[in-house]
Every structure is written in C-alpha cells, then in structure tokens.
Amino acid sequence: MITKATIDRIMEATDIVEVIGEFVQLKKRGANYIGLSPFANENTPSFTVSPAKGIFKDFSTGKGGSAVTFLMEHEKFSYPEALKFLAKKYGIEVEELQDKPENSVAENHRESLMVVTQFASKFFQEAMWDTGEGKSIGLSYFKERGFTTETIKKFELGYSPDHWEAFTSAAINKGYQPQYMEESGLSVKRDNGTLYDRYRGRVMFPIHGFTGRVIAFGGRTLKTDKKVPKYVNSPESEIYHKSNVLYGLFFAKKGIRDEDNCYLVEGYADVLSVHQAGIENVVASSGTSLTVEQIRLIGRFTKNITILYDGDAAGIKASLRGLDLILEEGLNVKVVLFPDGHDPDSYVRLVGSSAFKTYIDQNKKDFILYKTGILLKEAGNDPIQRANVIREIVESIARIPDSIKASVFIRECSQQLQIDERILLTELNKMRLAKNKKDQPRQPYEELPPPDEPHFFDEPVVSPEKTVESSPTQEREIIRLLLVYGNQIINWDNIANTYIGPFIIAELSDVEFDQAACKNFFEIYKQQLENGVLPDEQFFIHHPDKQIVDLTVDMLSTKYTLSENWYNMHKIFVHEEQMNMKAVILGAIFHLKKQKVGKILEQLRLDLKNAENPTDQDIIMTQYMQMKKIEKHIVDYLGSVIIK
C-alpha cells in the first residue's frame, strides 16, 4: 500500500496535460485542451482536459477524472499501478507501508504477466551483452545490420540462448510462477507438464506497450534451415493483442506529433534503421495486415500516414485493398515505393539519412492516385479491365468520409482515367447510397411504430407515478455548488465567517437526497465537515470511490466555453453567477426544497384519494395544508431572491 505522503507528492508533480498528451493529440482551446476521444471512434473532438482543475472529461463516452483515472481507464492499470507509473515518470520514490520481496508474485493477474515479461526482457539483454554466445551470435548480428549500441540499448534488443530451458530455469529460480511464463508465451508446456523456452537461439525484439513496458516479443532465427520459421512472435495474452499494437510506437509518438505525420513500414529492422537515421516518427504493423485499431491508434497523433513500401510490386498490389481502411478512418495516405530490391532498412543504410528524407519528399504520392496508376498499368488497353479499375478506384474514394476531399480525388482521377467527372460522381453517389442502405437496414413491418392517432383530450393525461418521480437536476446542482463554491466565504446579508459549503449542508439538513451518487457525496461532505475538514474539488477528484469521481468530473466539466472575444464581437454581456451568489445559492437550496415538497404533496394527494376512513382523511388533509403553506413560503422566497 502506497503511503499518503507519496500519493500527495505524485499528485502535486503530475501535469495532466503532459500525461494525457502522451496518449492523445491535444490542442489548446481557451483555458482547456481538446482532442479526439481515445475511448471512442469520432471525427469531432469531444475530449477535454482542464489543467486548472486537473481533470479530463470525454463527452462521447462519459468517462472522466484525474490523470490517475485516465491511466486506469486507458491502460487498464490498477490504482497502485497508475500511481507507480506517474511516480516513475516524475522521478518520485514510492514509499509503501509494507515491503515486498523482489521476486514475489504480483498483486493481480495482469501485473504478474507484466512482471515476468519485464524479467524476460532483462534476461535476453543480459544474455546478449554478458555471455560469449550472446556476443558472438546476437550482438554481432545486430552490429552487422548496422545498428549502433545506442539503438540496440534504446529498443532493448536481446538474445535468447540456444538451449531448451535457459530462460525457463532462470525464471523459476527467481521465483516466477510457471502459469504466467506459459500464459505470456515465453515458455511452452510439454505433454509431461514441464516447460521449455519458446525462443531458442533467436535475436529478440521486445514489443513495448503504449507506456513503455514490454508486453511481448518477436524472435528472429539466424539459422538457414527452411524448416525453422524465420520469426516467432508472442501469442495473444491478457497484456498483448497484436491488432492493437504498433511496433515502435512508444518511441515514435513524440516524433509523430511533432512532424504531424507517421511513417508506416513493415518490419522491426525497418523501424530500427529509419529511427536510427534520425526519422523517429516511424512504426511497423509487425508483419500483420493493418487493422482498424492500429489505424485509430495512429489517428490519435496525426491525420497523415506515409506508407514506405518494399520494392516488391506483387506485395504492393496485394496490400492496396487493405489500405482502403485508412481512408475510411478519415486519414490522409501517401505512398513511397523504393527501388527494386530495396526496403526502408536497406535503402536508408545505402544512401544515408539526408538522401533518404529527400527521396521520400520527392517520391511520395497520394494513395488514390498511386493506386490508380498501378491498376491502370496492369489493365493495359483491355476495356473490361479498365472498367473494373474505374469501379475499384471509385470504391476507394467512396470510403473517404470528407466529401470535399472525395470530390477533389474524383476530379484528379477523371483526368488520369480519361473519363468524364460526372460519370465518376454518379457512380460515387450510387455506392454511397448503397452503403447507407446497408448500414441502416429498414425495420421489419411489425417493428415499425404505429401511425399517430388524433388526441381528443383538452389536457394531457399524466399518471400520478410520473409526477411523483423526482428530477435529479436540483440535487446535482447542489453538488456542483458545493464543489465550486463550498470553500468560499458568504458575502451577503452581513453573514460573517461562514463558508458556503457548511451553510448549504445546514440548510438542507432536513432534506433526503434520492440519487444514490448525490446522497453519497452529500454524506461524505457532511462527514468531512464533522471531522473539521472543508473538502475541496481535489479531494473528490482523487476520491477512491469511482462513483464520486464520475459525479465530480461531470459537475466540473462543460463541453462548451464562451469565447474570450464574445463581448467584443457581439457587445452582449453575459452575467456570471459569481456576481449574485445569494441568488445562486439560495435559489438552488429552495428549488430543491420546492421539488421535495412537491413530491410530498403529490404523495399526500394520492393518500387522500385512497383513504376510506374519515379520520385518516382529516389527518392527511391537515398535513396537506401545512405542506401547501411551506410551498407558498418557498415560492414567495424564490421570487424575491431571483428578482433581486
């Protein structure tokens, strides 16, 4: 358990914009920062970060909280894991109430997999740097490929000894449980139940997660035996889903943001060579077909992708259709083809960093136009083949969500395809219409709502149950006022030395909250006051109860903010609630009381209607008249306060 003093130091040091900025491309807007939601697929930013309050709010999914909450939601960290991540980032020593043995089993299943994977990474590095076999085979291979010591150490490259149980024995001797060694894919179970190493005699490429922790491996054999697979990769596990991971992204994300472009290559060596050449905004799909999840991962940092292809024409044609996914996600795609026989790794080593960059700048082409040229060349003069090419190109353009961008490509392609632009537009509209029909199928007849019938009632009929139901709006407004103004001193009616928070709590001592979250919040606030503490918004932002955190962030967040130039542009002055705190605070208190009284009155009317005994009727009627007097007093008071 991490000590309170350590947690306080972590919270004080944490810059929420800096932390979230590692995962989301943020742009400043007024006092806040905005970006695309990392929790949902969207084209219009609805994700807001408030550095002043130290909170984020994702309006598309409703998620919100502190930097710690973000890490828990996004990286699936536990609370202690998130704190330790921030402590490491800001160089804070973590003090725990009880020390754990270095090799003890981690607290939860996911962390256990992380721990054994991290041990494996260290084991493979030491095996390469500190053993004769590692130096002569693993290290010499990387050096022959032209990788510097700095690159090898930065990407934590290593070597797995060519022995059946080198890693497995070392891990067991260190106290790691076989269960996690097997689940992570580092060890494989024999029929007799014993374990052996998955990666034997292979150079190791650790795959880092978004936060820099090793989550998987790729192992390349150096043997020439064709029966031995060239690469062996980690299987899917709780911590590794290959469709959600891009090799090198942890090292590339800053470069991608700075350059507003992401270079996409095929393999590990391509990433290493291009990165070493000073082009750090490069990632790889690790030999798998590009997935929607990977595209969206890139889309958090930039809308521009440049594909660096190997010079294999057959491979290029096979991958063209898959790249339509990038267009569908609204990203801009350019393509660079290297001379025959070269891939990004070999070409950058051949010509050097400067010439490599120049080649890319001079040879990159828009994907649509590039695809058009490739397919037209293959079709030749065959009219049927050319018609198929036209249809395939229009299918690609139809995937582009931006209509203006799509129309530009239609114009460009009409010239390249030598066909009337109107014909292409007609075909484009047909495809989009067909897609819309497919995405929005018509409901079966029996599920369609019945046609509206005329109503013959002078007034709407409202069931008693509906009128008794409580609206949560007033309760949530009280919570908002406690958060925003609770620690401010009252400045009306000559009330001295009284804070707004305790004043609200005292005024509502006779009111029962209906909403569970609001009721819980109110009770916690009251308990803190009884303990002599006036809680502020940070107390609730970092509260261990997620329901409290969610309510707090909801109350402190707003999707819209008034422009700083509003008054200058429109000459319309917008009153701020701070200008008349009496009306705001008392108005909220009495609106809530009025709503509660209305609920009681409605229940009394129902009781009166159902009462059969005259005595009971008299008692209920007396109670009803008393509540009506209270209601009139509240209404009169509300009117006088708000008019002022």
N, C-alpha and C positions, 0 to 999 in steps of 0.2 A: 504494500500500500504506500503510495507516494505521499510525502508529508505535505501539510497545508502550506508551509513556508515555501516549499519547492513549487507547488502549484501557483502560488501568488507571484513568484519570480517569473515563471513561464508566461503567465497572463500579462504581466507588465511588459515583458520583452516582445511579445508577439505583435507583429504588424499584420492585420488580417488581409489587407490588400496584397501584401507581399506573399503571404502564404497561399491565398486562393489564386493569385496571379500565376503561380506555377502550374495550375491546372486549367485555368480559364483565361482567355484573352479579354482583358478588361480595358475599357475606355472611360476616361473621366467625363462626367456629366454633372455640372454644378458641384455640390459638396460630396456627391457619391460617385461610384463607379458602376458601369453596366457591362453586361456581356451575355453571350448565348448560354442557355441553361446546360450544365454538364449532366443533368439528370433526365433531360428530355430532348427530343429532336425538334428544333424550332429554327425559324428563319429570322424572326424579330426578337431582339434581346428582351428578356423579361427577368434576368438575373441581376440583382442589385447588391452592392456591397457598400456599407456605411462605415468609413474609417472612424468617424467621430463616435459612433455608438459601439463599434467593434462587432458588428453583426452583418450577416448576409441574409437575403430573402430571395427565394426562387418562386416567382409568382406563377410559373407554369405548373409546378408540382406541389406548391405549398410548403416545401422544405425551407428551414431557416435556422439560424442560431449563430454561434461563435465560430472561430477558426477551428476549435476542437470539434464542435458539432459537424462542421464541414468535412473534416478528415474522417469522422466516424461514418458519415453518410456516403461519402465518395469512395474512400479507400477501404470501407468496412472494418476500420480499426475499432478496437475496444477503447474505452475511455483512457485506461493507462497507456495503451499503445499510442494514441493520439498525443498525449502529453509527452511521452518519451520522444516521439518524432519531433515535436516542437523544441524540446529541450536540446536535442542533438543539433537542430538547425541553428539555434541561438547560443550554443555553447554553454548550456546550463547543466551543472552536475545534479543528477537526480538522487535525492535522499529518500530512502524507503524505511518504513518502520521496522521491517524485518529483512535481513539479508538472505538472499537465496544462493544456494550452491551454484557455481558457474555452469555446471553441466546438468542441472536439474531439468525436469520436464517442464515445459512452458505451461502457462495457466489455461490455455484453451487450444483447441484442435488446430485452428488456423495458424496461430502463433507457433505451435510446435512444428508445423511444416516449414514455416519461415526460418525457424532456428536451425533445423537440420540442413536446410538448403544453404543457409549462410555458412554453416560449418563446412559443407562440401566445397563451396567456392574458395574458402581459405585453404582447404586441403589440396585442391587442384593447383592453386597458385604456388603453395609451398613445394608441392611435388615437382613443379617445373623449375623453380628457381633454386631449390636446395638439394636436389638429387642428381646423380650422374645421368640416369636415364632421362630425367626431365630436361636437363640442359642439352643433352646430345640429340634428343628427338624433338621434344615440344618446342623449346626455346629456339633451337636452330631453324625449325620450320618457320616460325613467325619472323625471325630475322631475315631468312631467305626471301620471304614475301615482302620485305622492305618495311616492316613495322618497327617503329622506334621503341625504345624502352619505355618512354613516356606514354605512348599509345597502349602498349601491352599492359602497363600497370593501371592506366586510367580505366580501361574496359575490363580489367581484372581477368585477363586471359590466363589459361592454365593448361595443365596436362594431367590425364588420368593414367596411372601406371598400368602397364600391360600384364596385370596379374588378376586372378579371378576375384580375390576378396580384399584387395588393398584398401579401398575406401570403406567397405562394409566393416572390416575388422577394426579399423581406426575409429569409426563412429561408435561401434558397440563398446569398445574400450573406454570411450569418452562418456558413456552413459546415455547415448541416444537410443530411443526405442525403435526396434525393427519395424513396428507398424508405420511410423512416419517416414522411414527410409524407403519402404516399399511404396507407400501412397504418393510420395513425391517423385517416384520413378528413378531414384538414384540406385536402388537395389532391386533385384528381381528374385522372386521366390522359386526355388526348385520344387520338384514333386515331393521331396522328402521334408520340405518345410524350411530348409536352410536358405540363406541368401547369398547372392553373388553380385558383383558390380555390373551395372548396365554399360558403363562407358569404360572400355578397357583398351589401352593403347591408342587413345584419341586425344587430339588437342581440343581444349574446352572453351566454348564461347558462352559465358554467363549471360542470361537474359534478365535485364533489370526491369522491375516494375516502375510505375509512374513516380514513386517516391525514392527510387534508387536502390531498393532492396532486391537482392537476387531471388527470382521466383522460379527459374527454370534454366535449362542448359541445352546447347546444341553441341554435339561432339562429332568431330570430323576424323575419319580414319586416315592414316598415312600409308596404309598398305595398298598394294596394287591388285590384290585378289578381287576379281569382279564379283565373287560370291558374297563379299563383305559389303554391306551398304555404306555408301560414302558418308552419309550423315545419319546420326541417331539423335532424335530430339526428345525432350521430356514429354511424357504423356499428359493428358488433361488432368488437372487436380483442383482442389479447392482454391489454391492460390494462383493457378495458371490456366487461362483459357486463351488458346493461341489466336482465336479470331478477334480477341480484344487487345492484343499486344502488338506493338511495332518495335522491332529490334533497333536500339539506339535512341529511342525517343527521349529517355531520361537525359541523355547528353545533348540532344538536339533541340529541346523545346525552347530554350532561350534564343538560339540562333533562328529558329523558325519565326518566333515573334519579332525579332529584330529585323529580319530580312523580309518578313511578310511573304514567305514562300517556303515550301517544303520540297526537297528533292527526294524522290522515291526510287530506290534501287531494289535489286533482287536479293542479294545475299549478304552474309556477315562481312566478308572480305571487302565488298564494295563500300559498305558503311565505314569500315576502318580506314581504308585508303583515302576516301574522299574527305572524311573528317580530319585525318592527319594532314591533308593538303590545305587545311585552313577553312574548308567549307563545312561548317558544323551543323547546318540545317538539313541533315540527311538521315533518313530512316529506311528500314527494309521490312518487307512483309514476310521475311524469313522463308522464302521458297513456297509459300502457300498463296492461293488466289486471294486477291484483295477483297476484304469483307466490308460490309456496310459499317460495322462497328469501328473498324480501323480508319475508314474514311472520316467518320464523325469525330474520331479522336484527333485527326489532323485538323478538322474543321474548327476545333476549339481555339486553335492558334493562328490559323490563316485560311483564306479562301482560295489560295493559289497553290497548285501542285504541279511540279515538273517531273515527268517520268523520264528517268535515264535508262534507256533500253540497252540490252546487249545487241550486238550486230547480227543477230540471227533472225532472218526475215520470217521463217516459219513460226518461230516463237512469238514474234510481234503480231502476226495475223491472228494467232490463237488467242492472244490476250486482248484484242481490240474490243470484243463484245463485253468483256468483263469491266472495262473502263467506263462503260456507259453508267455504271453505278455512281461514279464520281460526279458525272453531270447531273444525275438525278438528285444528288445531295446539294446541288447549287454551287459547287466549287468550279473554279476555272482550271482547266487542264491544258498543259503544254507538254510536248513530246520532244525528246532529243534522241537521235539514233547515232550510235558511234560507228566508225568504220568497221568493215567486216573483220571478224576475228578478235575484236576488242570489246571488253565490258568496262564499266566505270573504273574498276580496280586496275586493270592492265593499262587503260588509256591515261589515267592520271599519273601512274608511275612512269609511263613513257614520255609524256610531254611536260609534266610538272604542273604546279598549281595554277600559275598565271595563264598559261596556254589552255589549260582545261576549262577555266572560267570563260575565257574568250570564246572557245569552241561552243560552249553551251549557249552563250548570249547570241552567237551568230547563227546557230542551227536549230534553236527551239521553234516549234511551230504549234499553232493551236490544234488541239486534238481532232476536232471535227474536220478541219481542212487536211490534216495529216492523214486521217482515216480515209477521206475521200480520195486523195492521191494514191494511196496504197491499193484500194479496191478497184479504182479505175484502171490502174496499170495492169492488174490481174485480169480484169474483164476484157481488155483489149477492144476490138471492134464488134464483139458479139452483142447484138441489140438486147437479147434476153438477159445476158449477164449485166449489161449496163442498167437495165430497168431494175434488176434486183439490187444493184449498188445504190441507185437513187432511193429505193424504198428503205434500204438499211440505213442510209445516211439520215433520212428524214426521221426514222425511228429514234436515232440518237438525239437529234435536235428536239424531238418531242419530249424527251426526258428532262430538258432544261426547264426549271420552274420559272425563270425570269423571262417574261415574254419579249422584252426589248432585246435581250441578248439573243434569244432564239431567232428573232426577225433579222438581226444582223447576220447571223450564220446562214439563214435562208438566202439572203442577198448574195453573200460571198460564194455559197455553194452553187447557186444558179449559174454564176459565171463559170465556175470550174467544171460543172456538169453540162454546161451548154444547154440549159433548159429554162423555159420561162419561169420567172419567180412566182407568178400567180399559181402555176400548176403545183409548185412545191408547197406554197401556202395552203392550197386546197387539201393536199394530201396530209399536211401537218395537222390541219383542223379536224380532219376525219379521224386521225389517230388519237388526238387528244379527246375527242368526243367519245370514241370507243373506250378509251382508258377510264374516263369519268363514269361511264355506264358500268364498267366492270368494277370500279372501286365503290360505286354506290348502287348496288342492286335494288331493284324495285321490290317493295314488300309484297308478300302474298296477299291476295284479296281479303282473306279473312282477318289479316292483321291490321288492315287499314282502318283508321279511326272513322266512326260513322259521321255522316254529314251533320252540320249544325242544325238544331231544331229551334224554332222560334220560342221565346220565353214570354209567358203571359202574366208574370208577377210584377207588381208595382215596385217591390223592393227585393233585393237578393235574399235568398234564404240562407242563413248561416247557422250551422249546427252549433249547439252550446259547447261541444267539446272543442271546437276550433277557437271560440272566443276565450275559453279558459286557458288555452295553451299560452305559455309565456314566451315573449320575444327575448332573444339573447342580447339584443343590441345595447340596452341600457346597462346590463351587467358588464359587458365588455368595455363600455365607455368608462365605467368606474375604474376598472383595472388599468385602462390607458392613463387616466388622470393620476392614479397612484404612482405609476411608473414615471411619467413625465414630470409631474409637479409635486410628488409626495414629499420631497425634501426641501421644498421652498416654503418660506415663512408667509403666513397670511398677511395681506396688506389692505384689508378692508374693515370698516366698522370699528376702527380703533382696537382691533384684537391684537394683543401683544404676545410675543414669544411663543407663538403656536404654529406648528408646521401643518401644511395642508394634509399630509398623509394621516397623522393621528386624528385630525379634525374629521376627515371622511369616515375613518373607522368608527369614531364615536357616534357620528350622526346616523350611521347605518347599523348600529348595534342591535336594532330590533328587526332587521331585515334578513330573511333567509334567501341565499342565492340558489337558483335552480340548476344552472350549468355546473357540471362537476369540476371542470378546469377552473372556472371563475371562483367557485366556492373554495377549492383547494388553495388557490392563490391568495384569496382574502384571509383565510385562516393562517397561512404561513406569514403573511404581512403582519397580522394581529399578534401572532406568537413572537415575531421578532421585536415588535414594539414592547411587549411584556418583558422581553429579555433586555430591554434598554438599548436596542439597536434600531436605527432608522434605515431600512434597506433601500438601496438604490437600484437602478436598472441593471448594473453589472452583477449584482447579487443574483438576480433572476435569470440573466443571460447565461450564467455559468452554473445554474442550479442543476443538481444531479437528476431531477425529475424531468424527463423529456417533455411531458405534457405541459409543464410550467414554462420550459424554454420555448416551445412552439407558440404558446399563448403570448409570451413576452415579445417574441420577434414579430408576430402578427400585429401587435399593438404599436410597436415602434417603427414598423415599416409602412411605406406608402409607395405605390407604383408610380405616382405622378408627383412632380415638384414644379412649383411656379418658377418660370424663367426669371433670371435676375433683371432682364430688360423689360419685364411686363409693364411696369408703370411708365417707363419712358416711351414705350411703343403705343400703349393704349390710353394712358392717362387715367387709368381706373385703379383706384386704391383699394386693396383687399385688406380688410380688417384682420388682424391676428388675434387669436384668442387670449394671448397674454395681456392684451390691453384692457380686458374686463374680466379678471379672474373670478370675481364674485359671481357674475352671471354664469360663467362656465362651470364652476364647482357646485354652486347651489342648484343650478339648473339640472346638472347630472344627478345629484342626490335626490331632488324632488321628482324628476322624471321617473327614476327607478321606483321611488315610493308610490308615485301615482300608478305606475304599471302594476305594482304588487297589490295596491288597494283595489284596482280594477279587477284583478284576478279574484280577490276575496269577495268582492261584490257579486261577481258572476256566479261564484260558487254558492253564495247565500241565496241568490235568485233561484238557483236550481234546487237548493234545500227547501226553500219556501214552497216551490211548486210541488215538491214531493211529500211535504209534511201533511199528515192527515189529522194529527192531534191539535186542537185549537191552542193549547198551552205552548206546544212547540212552535206553532206559527207566531205567537206573540213574542217569544224569546228571539226567534230568528229575525222578526221584523225590527225589534229593538236594536239588535246587532247591526242590521242593515242600515238603519237611520244613523247610527253612530258612525259607521264607515262612510256614509254619504257626506256627513259633516266634515270628516277628515279629508275626504276627496275634494270638497269645495275649498277648504283651507289651503290645500296643496295647489289647486288650480289658481286660486287668487294670488298665492305667493309666487308661483311661477310667472304669472302675468306681470306682477310688479317688478320682479327681478329682471326679466328679459327686456321689458320696456326701457328700464334704466340702461 
